[in-house]
Amino acid sequence: MAAYRKGRFSWRAFVSLYVTWSSIILLVSGIILYIAPPGRIAKWTHIPILGLEKSEWQAIHTIFSFILIIFAGLHLYYNWRPFTSYLRDRFKKTFALRKELTTSLLLTIVFFVLTLWNVPPFSTIMDLGEYFTESWESNVSEPPIPHAEELTIEELAKTIKQPADVLLKNLQENGIQAQKDMVVKDVAKKYDLSPSDLYEKMKISEPPKTSETKSYAGRGFGRKSVEEICKELNIPLSIALDRLKAQGIETDGTILLRDLADRYNKTPMEIVDIIEKKEQ
């Protein structure tokens, strides 16, 4: 207390307080990332959460995690004597607490294994997070293909089977000057728009998604394998694999749907549509 009375700066108190603030920031950013939209939607729509986009929350969470490691080391340094004294005291009581030690260790191992096995209630927590992320999906928020913002306007035009000149003309009518070789996200940033806003200004008409497809959002399909989805939809796996293969998609059915979708530049719901043969 003498240091505080004399107005001296206490590094020990500073480190402890910083660890506290960082922990709070990591807690908040972790919760936000748990419920944030999928990357393809976040990059396409630039949906803000508490004023920041998902990429900004990811940067905050990552940077503060690394800084917290450094300050945790400093915290250990400034509290080394109490820490070593505590360890000696705990070591002396180890045999007296052997039941508690064994039980806590076994419980940790059980939690670890059950999480890997993806069984309730651990799978429920992950499914709930998937529900939150998939709830952001809609006709407006979903890009025509994953990472569409990374394409040039000409590449986007080929993907959606539209003449590039028509897209550029539509943009020009909205006061946006662009060239075929310009990247969608760069054009959007130049005019302070999200890629989805820019896409809308291209005046592209698309067939609406069916109500059946929309109803799948939130069912956690992204974290399930093709085999598991086939069981839910009551479709034989062999038939589903044949339908996928007919569309140039090779899989043995064990891969997660979201990983398969990313591999073939599609959305998970497009894969589900193929499995149900709704693409025709």
C-alpha positions in Angstrom: 0.0 0.0 0.0 3.0 2.3 0.5 3.5 2.5 -3.2 -0.1 3.7 -3.7 0.2 6.3 -1.0 3.3 7.8 -2.5 1.8 8.0 -5.9 4.2 5.5 -7.4 3.2 3.4 -10.4 2.6 -0.2 -9.4 3.5 -2.6 -12.3 2.0 -5.5 -10.4 -1.4 -3.8 -10.1 -1.1 -2.6 -13.8 -0.5 -6.2 -15.1 -3.3 -7.6 -12.9 -5.8 -5.0 -14.1 -4.8 -5.4 -17.7 -5.3 -9.2 -17.5 -8.8 -8.5 -16.2 -9.7 -6.1 -19.0 -8.3 -8.4 -21.6 -10.3 -11.3 -20.2 -13.5 -9.3 -20.5 -12.7 -8.4 -24.1 -11.9 -12.0 -25.0 -15.2 -13.1 -23.3 -17.3 -10.6 -25.3 -15.5 -11.2 -28.6 -15.8 -15.0 -28.1 -19.5 -14.8 -27.6 -19.9 -12.5 -30.6 -17.9 -14.9 -32.8 -20.0 -17.8 -31.5 -23.2 -16.2 -32.9 -21.6 -14.3 -35.9 -22.6 -15.2 -39.5 -20.5 -17.6 -41.5 -17.5 -16.1 -43.2 -18.9 -16.1 -46.7 -22.0 -14.1 -45.5 -19.9 -11.7 -43.2 -17.6 -10.8 -46.1 -20.4 -10.5 -48.6 -22.8 -8.3 -46.5 -20.4 -6.6 -44.0 -23.1 -7.2 -41.2 -22.0 -5.2 -38.1 -22.3 -6.6 -34.6 -22.0 -3.9 -31.9 -20.7 -1.6 -34.5 -17.9 -3.9 -35.8 -17.7 -6.5 -38.6 -16.9 -10.2 -38.0 -13.3 -9.7 -39.4 -12.7 -6.9 -36.9 -14.0 -9.0 -34.0 -11.7 -11.9 -35.2 -8.7 -9.5 -35.2 -9.6 -8.2 -31.7 -10.0 -11.7 -30.4 -6.7 -13.0 -31.9 -4.5 -10.0 -31.0 -5.8 -9.8 -27.4 -5.3 -13.5 -27.0 -1.6 -13.2 -27.9 -1.2 -10.1 -25.7 -2.9 -11.9 -22.8 -0.3 -14.6 -23.0 2.4 -12.0 -22.6 0.7 -10.3 -19.7 -0.1 -13.7 -18.1 3.7 -14.3 -18.1 4.3 -10.9 -16.6 1.6 -11.6 -14.0 3.4 -14.9 -13.1 6.7 -13.0 -12.9 5.4 -10.4 -10.4 3.6 -13.0 -8.4 6.3 -15.7 -8.5 6.8 -16.0 -4.8 3.1 -16.4 -3.9 2.8 -18.8 -6.8 5.7 -21.0 -5.8 4.6 -20.9 -2.2 1.1 -22.0 -3.3 2.6 -24.9 -5.3 4.6 -26.1 -2.4 1.6 -26.0 -0.2 -0.5 -27.8 -2.8 2.2 -30.4 -3.3 2.3 -31.2 0.4 -1.5 -31.7 0.4 -1.5 -33.7 -2.8 -1.9 -37.0 -1.0 -4.6 -35.6 1.2 -6.4 -34.4 -2.0 -5.7 -37.5 -4.0 -9.5 -38.3 -4.5 -10.2 -34.8 -5.7 -7.1 -34.8 -7.9 -8.1 -38.1 -9.5 -11.7 -37.1 -9.9 -10.9 -33.8 -11.5 -8.4 -35.4 -13.9 -10.8 -38.1 -14.9 -13.6 -35.5 -15.4 -11.3 -33.4 -17.6 -10.5 -36.5 -19.7 -14.2 -37.4 -20.0 -15.1 -33.9 -21.2 -12.3 -33.9 -23.7 -13.3 -37.3 -25.2 -17.0 -36.6 -25.3 -16.3 -33.3 -27.0 -14.3 -35.2 -29.7 -17.1 -37.8 -30.0 -19.6 -34.9 -30.5 -22.2 -36.3 -28.1 -24.8 -34.3 -26.1 -24.6 -31.9 -24.4 -21.4 -30.9 -26.0 -22.7 -31.4 -29.5 -25.8 -29.4 -28.5 -23.6 -26.4 -27.7 -21.9 -26.7 -31.1 -25.3 -27.2 -32.9 -26.6 -24.1 -31.1 -23.7 -22.1 -32.5 -24.4 -23.5 -35.9 -28.0 -22.5 -35.5 -27.0 -18.9 -34.8 -24.6 -18.8 -37.7 -27.0 -20.3 -40.2 -29.9 -18.1 -39.0 -28.1 -15.2 -40.9 -28.7 -16.9 -44.2 -31.3 -15.4 -46.6 -31.7 -14.7 -50.3 -30.2 -11.2 -49.6 -27.3 -12.3 -47.4 -26.2 -15.4 -49.3 -23.6 -14.7 -52.1 -24.1 -16.4 -55.5 -21.1 -18.6 -54.7 -18.7 -18.6 -51.7 -16.1 -15.9 -51.8 -17.8 -14.1 -54.7 -16.4 -10.8 -53.4 -12.9 -12.1 -54.4 -13.8 -12.4 -58.1 -13.4 -9.8 -60.8 -16.6 -8.5 -62.4 -15.9 -10.6 -65.5 -15.4 -13.8 -63.4 -18.6 -13.1 -61.5 -20.5 -12.5 -64.8 -19.3 -15.9 -66.1 -20.2 -17.6 -62.8 -23.8 -16.3 -62.8 -24.1 -16.6 -66.6 -24.7 -12.9 -67.2 -23.0 -10.6 -69.8 -20.3 -8.6 -68.1 -21.1 -5.6 -70.2 -24.7 -5.6 -68.9 -23.5 -5.7 -65.3 -21.1 -2.8 -65.9 -23.9 -0.8 -67.7 -26.2 -1.4 -64.7 -23.5 -0.2 -62.3 -22.9 2.9 -64.4 -26.6 3.7 -64.3 -26.2 3.7 -60.5 -23.2 6.1 -60.7 -20.6 3.4 -60.3 -17.7 3.3 -62.7 -16.0 -0.1 -63.0 -14.0 -2.3 -65.4 -14.3 -6.0 -66.1 -10.9 -6.8 -64.5 -11.8 -5.0 -61.2 -12.4 -7.1 -58.1 -15.9 -6.9 -56.7 -14.8 -6.1 -53.1 -12.5 -3.4 -54.3 -15.2 -1.7 -56.3 -17.6 -2.0 -53.3 -15.0 -0.5 -51.0 -14.4 2.4 -53.4 -18.0 3.4 -53.2 -18.5 2.6 -49.5 -20.8 -0.3 -50.2 -20.8 -4.0 -49.2 -20.3 -6.5 -52.0 -24.0 -7.5 -51.6 -25.1 -3.9 -52.1 -22.9 -3.7 -55.2 -24.4 -7.0 -56.4 -27.9 -5.6 -56.0 -27.0 -2.5 -58.1 -26.0 -4.9 -60.9 -29.8 -5.5 -61.2 -29.4 -9.3 -61.5 -32.7 -11.2 -61.4 -32.4 -14.6 -59.7 -35.0 -17.3 -59.1 -36.1 -17.2 -55.5 -35.0 -20.1 -53.3 -37.8 -22.6 -52.4 -39.4 -22.5 -49.0 -38.1 -26.0 -48.4 -34.5 -24.9 -48.8 -35.1 -21.9 -46.5 -36.5 -24.2 -43.9 -33.3 -26.1 -43.6 -31.4 -23.0 -42.2 -30.6 -23.5 -38.6 -30.7 -27.3 -38.6 -27.0 -27.6 -38.3 -26.5 -29.2 -41.7 -23.1 -27.6 -42.1 -21.6 -29.6 -39.2 -23.0 -32.9 -40.4 -21.6 -35.4 -42.9 -23.4 -36.3 -46.1 -24.2 -39.6 -44.6 -25.9 -38.1 -41.6 -27.9 -35.7 -43.8 -29.1 -38.6 -45.9 -30.4 -40.3 -42.8 -32.3 -37.1 -41.8 -33.7 -36.7 -45.3 -34.5 -40.4 -45.6 -32.4 -40.7 -48.8 -30.2 -43.7 -49.4 -26.5 -42.7 -49.3 -25.7 -44.5 -52.6 -28.4 -42.4 -54.4 -27.1 -39.2 -52.8 -23.5 -40.0 -53.9 -24.7 -40.7 -57.4 -26.5 -37.4 -57.6 -23.5 -35.6 -56.3 -21.2 -37.4 -58.7 -23.4 -36.5 -61.6 -22.8 -32.8 -60.7 -19.0 -33.4 -60.5 -18.8 -33.7 -56.7 -16.8 -36.6 -55.4 -17.1 -37.7 -51.8 -17.5 -40.9 -49.7 -20.1 -39.4 -47.5 -18.0 -38.9 -44.4 -16.9 -35.3 -45.1 -18.8 -32.4 -43.3 -21.2 -30.6 -45.6 -19.7 -27.2 -45.1 -16.2 -28.6 -46.0 -17.6 -30.3 -49.1 -19.4 -27.1 -50.1 -16.2 -25.0 -49.7 -14.2 -27.5 -51.7 -16.6 -27.2 -54.7 -17.3 -23.5 -54.3 -20.9 -24.0 -53.3 -23.1 -23.2 -50.3 -24.2 -26.1 -48.0 -27.8 -25.6 -49.1 -26.9 -26.0 -52.7 -25.3 -29.4 -51.8 -28.5 -30.3 -50.0 -30.6 -29.4 -53.1 -28.4 -31.7 -55.2 -28.8 -34.5 -52.7 -32.6 -34.0 -52.9 -32.3 -33.5 -56.7 -33.8 -30.1 -56.6 -31.2 -28.7 -59.0 -33.1 -30.0 -62.0 
